[in-house]
Amino acid sequence: MSHVPVSVPRPSLPLAVGDGGRLIAAHAGMQVDLDTFLAQVRGLAARLPAGAHVVNLCEDRYRFLVAFCAVAVRGQVNLLPPSRARAVVEDVMQRHADAYCLADTDTGQLPEGCVMLPEVLPVAEGAPPVLAADQRVAIGFTSGSTGVPTANPKHWGSFVASTAQNLAALQDLWGQAQPSIVATVPSQHMYGMEMAVLMPLLAPATLQAGRPFFPQDVAQALAGVAAPRLLVTTPVHLKALVESGVSLPPLAGIVTATAPLPQALAIAAEQRFGTEVREMFGSTETCIIARRRTALEAAWQLLPGVRLSPQPDGTLVQAAHLAAPVQLADLVELLPAQRFVLRGRRADLLEIAGKRASLGDLTRKLQAVAGVRDAVVVQLAAEPGHAVGRIAALVVSEREEADILRDLRALMDPVFLPRPLRRVDVLPRNETGKLPRDAVLALLGQ
């Protein structure tokens, strides 16, 4: 083992903030203060197996939080796969040395030898844990919506800095009170990590430990926690909430990310639930970097300390929480006062027969056709002898394909009409509402 000279200090940061009596989690009558949580983190850390990397598959949000922190305190790295599918988890484990799996629920799909959390979490006394600012605590993976998922290492100092930015972007929704956070997104996703794992750790906030999915479950989870309440969700879940007719208790705000939020849905949600819907913009590579109130504005407001530099094939992001600039595929137009508008992605831009369009805009037009409940437009790989690939689409609708195409013809240039356009019962969206490209292509027979 190499020796680290004592003369070279590594700046340390706390694992969690606040006094020991601060309520960090609540669920179904359970309330956990910070002292109890830290005792459980120390207790679990002492019982974890040896290893370098840990796939954290805990379903209960509080137990995920304890496991995440115990892994970090033990000096191991949390692996956050883009899916809990066994093949995906096993692939992630094979690509990282000395890895094991940690879970709290036997789903029947866990890798062989997966370590189960004890039903009663162990406790241990000790000082409040601290982590080195440069300690690697997690590796997040992109969703695969544009190709193969890629790994993105995260250090504790970066998480601390980005959480401070997120708090500054949202705190005006609840003022000086301590909000209760109810989330519908998985903790393994970077957006879920930022809003429902790091926020309760590094800001005065309380985590609702369940993982509600259906509208009535969300309403029940919100009713079970104290005001002010913050709902962390996705456009797919928000659409289901609005259309369900369910009543929600008073909300300080709704936060959404992972996919573009249609302005009409943002307006409907604000009117339906009497609160502000704040959309966040970010990525696994950068974490959250901007926000907007989609019901009222199209432009994004950069978070404090974030700078964008447009490039020919994307945008360079610089921020205090990033060790080096990060290149995104998104094309932006900068506006005064640290604002910007998205202009799509270079990979989404199409040029056929001298005419231009974007896959995002074509998808929105297809989704706007009467009777279409969900849809996506993609470009297939170019066939031999052809310069460009065909445009294809999947659509969820009771209407016939020919009728949908007839209405769509009035909304776009005929050269961009999707052929094939295939009806399916449901789009293969993952837990955050994104569409992995390989799953879409499989339904299109590619």
N, C-alpha and C positions, 0 to 999 in steps of 0.2 A: 504494500500500500504506500503511495507516495505521501511525503510529508508536506503539509501546508505551513509555511513559516508563520510564526506568531506575529511577526512584525507587519504582516499584510492583512489588515482587518477586512472583514466582509460585512458591509452595512446590513443590519437586521431590521425587520419590520414585524409588527405584531400579526398574529394569525387572525385576531378578531379585535374589534374596538368596543369600548363601553365598559360600564361597571358590571360587576359580577351578577347583579340582580336584574340586568336588562333581559327582557323577554326576547329570545332569539327564534323560537319556533312554537307553533300551536297547531293542534289538530284533534278533532273529535274529543274535546275535553282535556287533552294533554297540553300542558304548558311547560316549556323548558327554558330555564334561565341560562345566562352565559356561563356561569360557574359550573353548572351541571354538564353542559355541552362540552366544555373544555376537559372536564374530568373523563368524559366518555371518549373524547379524542385521544387523550393520553392512554387510557385503558386499552382501546382497540389498537393503537399504534404498537403497544408492547406485545400484542398477540398476533400481529400480522406475520405471515411467512417471509422468509428471505426472498429477495428478488429485486429487480431494477425497475420493472414496468408492471403496472396493474391496470387491467381493463375493468373499469368501475361500471358495473351493470345494475347497481341498486335502483329499485323502482320507487320505493318510498323516498320522498324528497328529503326528509330529515336524515334518514339513514344514509342516503347518498352524501349529504353534507358532512356527516360524521366520518364516513369512509374516505371521502376526498381529503379531508384535513388530516386524518390519521395516516394516510398514505404519504402525504407531504411531510408530516412530522417525522415519519420513519425514514425520510430521505429518498423515497421512491417516487416514480412519476406516474400520474394518472393518464391512462389512455382513454380517449373519449371517441369511440367509433361512430361513424355516421349512421349506423343501424345496429340493432341488437340481433339481427339475423345471424345464426350460428356461423355460416360461411364467412360473413364479413368479420365477425369477432375473431375467428380462427386465423384469418388472413392478417389482421392487425397484429395478433400475437406472434405470428411467424416472422413478421417483419421487424420485431423489436426484441432485443436480447433479454433473456432471463425474465420472461413475462408470465404472470398468472392472472386468473380471472377472479373477481370478487363480486358477489351478488347477495341479495336478501330474499329473493323469491325464486323458487324452482319452476321455471317456465316450461321445462321439458326441452328447451333448445339451448341449454347452457353447454359450453365446451366441457369435455371430460376433465375431471379434477378441479372444477371451479370451487373456490372456497366460499362457504356460506357464512354470512354474519350470524353471530349467536343471537337467539331470540331476545335475551336480555343483554344489553350492551354493557361491557365491563367498564369499570371506572378506576382511575388511579390519581393519586395526589401529585402535586408538583407545581412549578411556576407556570405562569401563562406562556404558552408556546410562542416562539418567534421563528421566522424563516429568513434566510439570507435573501437580500433583494435580487441577487442573480441566480437563485436556486430555480431550476427547471421543475415546475410542479405539475404541468399538464402538457399533453400533445393533443390538439384538436384536429379534426379532419373535415375537409370540405365535403359538401353533400353529394358530389358526383353529378350534379344537375347539368354540368357542361362537359363531363368526361370522367376520368378516373379520380377518386378522392385523393387529396394530397395532405401530407402531415404538416402541422404548424405548431412548433414548440412555444410554450408560454412560460414566462418567468414570473415569480411572485411580485417583484417590483413593478413589472408591467401591469399586472392585474390590479395592484393597489392604485397606480396612476390612472388607469382607464376607469376604475370604479368611481374615483373622485370626479372625473369628467361626467360620468353618467349621473351621479348625484346632482351635480350642478345643473344638468340639463332637465332634471325632473322635479327637484325639490319644491319649486313654486306650486306644484300641484297639491301639496299637503302641508306646506309651511314648516313649523317647528315641531309638529307632532310626529310620533313614530308610526309609519304606515305599516299595514298588514299586506303582504304580497301574496296573491293567489295566481298561480301560473298554470297554463295548459301545455306548455312546451317542455320537452325532455331536458333534464339537467345536462345530459351529454352534449347537447347542441350548444355552440358558443353563445348564442343569444340567451338561452335558458341559463347557462353558466353565469353570464354577466348579471342578469336581472334577478334570478331566483336562487343563486348560490353565493356569489360574491357580494351582492348588495346587503343581504342580512348579516354577513360577516363583517364587512368593512364600512357599513353605514348604520345609523340607528333605524333598523327595519326588522320586522318580524316575518318569518317564513311560515306560510300555511303548508304543512308537511305532506298533504295528500297530492294527488295528481288527477284532478277532475278532467273529464273529457267531454261528456255529453252536456248539453245546455243546463239540464236540471241539476247535474252534479256541480257545475260551475256556480249556479245560484246558491246551492246548499253550502258549498265551500266558502263563498263570500259571506253568507249569512252567519257562518260559524266563527268569524274573526272580528276583531274590534275595528272600528273606524279610526282613521281614514283608510280606505281600502283601495289598493292598486291592482288592477287586473292586467296580467302580462300574457299576451296571446298572439295569435297569428291571423291573417286575413281569412283563412279557411274557417277557423273556429269562430271568428267574429261574425262572419256571414251566417253561420249556423245559429248563433245566439240571436241575431237580429230576426231571422226568419222563423225561429221557434215560438216567438211570442212570450218567452219566459220573462218573469219579472226579476230584477236584480235589486239588491239593497243599494243605498246611496254609495257612489263611487267617487274617489278623489280624481281618478283618471283611468284611462285604458291605454296601454302601451302595446304596439304591434310592430312586427318585423318578420323577416324571412322571405317575404314575397311582396311585390308591389300591392299597395292598398288602393283600390279604386276610390276616387273621390266621392262617388255616389254612396258607396258603402260607409265611408267615414262620416258623411253627413247623416245617413240613416241611423248609424250607431249613436252619434251624439244626440240626436233628437229622441231616439228610443230610450236611452239610458240616462239622459240629462247630465252628461259629463263631457270632458274633452278627450278626444282620441289623438294621441301623440305617436306618430310613426317614427321609428328609428332606422337609420341607414348605417350599415356596416358589413363586415364579412368575417369569416373565420380568421383570415390573415391579419386584419386590422383591428378587430373588435369594433364597437360602435363609434362612429366618427361624426354623425350629424343627426338632426331631428327636424321635424316639421309638423304643423297641425294641418293634416291633409285636407280636412273639410274646408279650409279657408285659403290654403296656399299651395302652389306647385313647387316653389323653390325650397331648398334645404338650407338649414342654418348649421354651419360647422360648430362642433363643440370647442370649448376653449383650448387653445394651443394646437389645433389641427390646421394644417396647410395642405392645399392641393396644387399640383402642377400638371396641367394637361400635357399629354404626350401624344404622338401620332397614333399609337395603338392602345391608348388607355389613359390612366391618370396615376401620378405618383403621389402617395400619401406620406406626409411627415407629421409626427406627433410626439408628445413627450413620453408616451407609453410605448413607443416603437423604438427598438434599438437602432434600426436603420430604415430608410424609406422603403415603402412597399408599393409595388406596382399592381394596380387593379385594371381589369379589362373594361371597366365602365368609362364611357366618354362623357365629359362634363363641360358645361359652359359656366365660367366664373362670373359672378355678379358682385356689386358693391356690398359692403358690410358683412363680409365673410359668408356669403350665400352662393349657392350654385343650383343649376338645374341639370338633370340627367338627360343625355342625348342618346342613350342606348349603349350597346356594346359593339365593338368592331366586328366580333364574330357573329352578331345578330343582324348586321346590315346586309341587305341583299341588293344585287344589281343584275337584273334579267332584261334582256332586250333593250338595254339603255335606260331602263326605269329602275327607281330605287324605292326600297321599303325596309322595314325592320321586322324581325320575327315578333318582337314584343307588341308592336302596333297591330300586326296582323292577328295576333292572338286576342288582343282586346276587341278588335272588330268582330271576330268570330264569337266571342263570349257575349257580345251585345245583340246577336241575332235572337229574335223572339223564340222562346222555347228551348234555348241552349242553357243548360245548368252549369256546365263546365267545359273547358276546351283548352287545347294547346296546339300551336303550329310549330313545326320544325322543318329544317332543311335536311334532306337525306344526302348521303355521300354521292358524289358524281359517279354515274355509271360509265363504263368504258366507252370512249368515243364522244362523251359529252363534257362540256366545259364547266357546267354548273349542275348541282344536284336538284332533284325535284322538291317541290314544297308538299308537305303532307300534314295531316291533322288528325287528332283524336277528339271526339266530341261526345259529351253525355247529353242525350236528348231523346225524346219520344218521337221527334219528327224524322221523316225520311231524309237520307243524305241528299237526294236531288232537290228537295224543298229547301234545305239549309243552304246548299250551294246557290240556288236561285236568289235567295235573299242576300247572300254574301256578295254576289256579283254586283249589287248596287252599292256596296260599301268599299270595294277595292278594285284595282285594275285587274282585268282577267288574267294577266300573266302570272299573278301571285295567287290565284285560286288554288287551294290545296287539292292535289290529286296524287294519292288517294285521300279521301276524307272518310274516316272509319268511326262508326258509332261503337261505344263501349259502355258497360254498365257503370263503371267508375274509373277515374284516372288513377294511375299508380302513385299517388302522392305519398311521401313519407310522413313521419310524425310532425314535421314542421310545415307541411303543405307544399314542399318542393317536389319537383318531378325529376328523378334521376334519368338521365338521357338513355341509359341502356334499357331501363324498364319501358320507356316510351317506344323505343325502336323495336323492342320485342313484341309489343302489341301491334306494331305496324308490319310485323313479319320480316324485320331487317336483322 
